[in-house]
Amino acid sequence: MKWVLSDVDVYNQSKEYVDTAIIPLIPVALESEFKGTVSKGEFITYVCNELERQLKGRVFLFPSFSYLKNSTNVIENVLEWKTEIKQEFKHVFFLTSDEVLKNASSEPLKENLIWLPAVPFEHMDEKLMRKLLQDQIEQILNILLQSWNN
């Protein structure tokens, strides 16, 4: 389910089955890292959309949390989101390709942060892109299954 009105109605009817929130973390940088940062955000967006498609009925995909790459209070803001969303969802996961966020994340966030190395899809064949996406989804599914089994 996604952050769209029609899915909210479905969510409200089946809350007991939808226990996992997925939030993409998208850095924004406009200077020297512009293209690379956009590529990372695009990659995470593809992964999250595919994850939601495969796990529809079990996960709820929230809108992207975008932040300035050089911001000093990103972790605090993400933890605030986690606290808020945990009131409704048993499992909360943030997906990112931002190495800085991965390396700087605090203990309260580490168990909820899934970092993926970005794969630039810009000039990639559609078939290869699908294969790489599926490989990433399988890795994430293992993480989710471990969390769901605990």
RATANOR-V388098 format. One record per backbone hydrogen bond with DSSP energy under -0.5 kcal/mol. NH is the residue of the N-H (numbers start at 1). CO is the residue of the C=O. E is the energy in kcal/mol with one decimal. If there is no record, write none. Layout:
NH_CO_E + NH_CO_E
//
This chain:
3_61_-0.8 + 4_2_-2.5 + 7_4_-0.6 + 8_4_-1.6 + 9_5_-1.5 + 10_6_-1.3 + 11_7_-2.8 + 12_8_-2.7 + 13_9_-1.2 + 14_10_-1.0 + 14_11_-1.0 + 17_14_-1.8 + 18_14_-1.0 + 19_17_-1.0 + 19_58_-0.8 + 20_58_-1.3 + 21_91_-3.0 + 22_60_-2.5 + 23_93_-2.7 + 25_95_-3.3 + 26_24_-0.6 + 26_65_-2.5 + 27_25_-0.6 + 28_67_-2.2 + 34_31_-1.7 + 37_33_-2.8 + 38_34_-2.3 + 39_35_-2.3 + 40_36_-2.0 + 41_37_-2.1 + 42_38_-2.7 + 43_39_-2.3 + 44_40_-2.3 + 45_41_-2.1 + 46_42_-2.3 + 47_43_-2.5 + 48_44_-2.8 + 49_45_-2.4 + 50_46_-2.3 + 51_47_-2.6 + 52_48_-2.5 + 53_49_-2.0 + 54_50_-2.3 + 55_51_-1.9 + 56_53_-0.7 + 57_59_-0.6 + 58_55_-2.5 + 59_55_-1.6 + 60_20_-2.7 + 61_1_-3.8 + 62_22_-2.8 + 62_60_-0.7 + 65_24_-3.3 + 66_64_-0.9 + 67_26_-1.9 + 69_28_-2.7 + 71_68_-2.2 + 77_73_-2.0 + 78_74_-2.8 + 79_75_-2.6 + 80_76_-1.8 + 81_77_-2.0 + 82_78_-2.7 + 83_79_-2.5 + 84_80_-2.2 + 85_81_-3.0 + 86_82_-2.5 + 87_83_-0.5 + 87_84_-1.0 + 88_85_-1.9 + 89_85_-2.4 + 91_19_-2.9 + 93_21_-2.8 + 94_112_-3.2 + 95_23_-1.9 + 96_114_-2.2 + 99_97_-0.8 + 102_98_-2.1 + 103_99_-2.7 + 104_100_-1.8 + 105_101_-1.2 + 109_106_-1.6 + 110_106_-1.9 + 111_107_-0.8 + 112_109_-1.9 + 113_109_-0.9 + 113_110_-0.8 + 114_94_-3.4 + 114_112_-0.5 + 115_113_-0.6 + 116_96_-2.6 + 120_118_-0.5 + 124_121_-1.5 + 129_125_-2.6 + 130_126_-2.2 + 131_127_-1.9 + 132_128_-2.6 + 133_129_-2.5 + 134_130_-2.5 + 135_131_-2.2 + 136_132_-2.0 + 137_133_-2.5 + 138_134_-2.3 + 139_135_-1.6 + 140_136_-2.2 + 141_137_-2.9 + 142_138_-1.6 + 143_139_-1.5 + 144_140_-2.7 + 145_141_-2.9 + 146_142_-1.9 + 147_143_-2.0 + 148_144_-3.0 + 149_145_-1.9 + 150_146_-0.8 + 150_147_-0.7
//
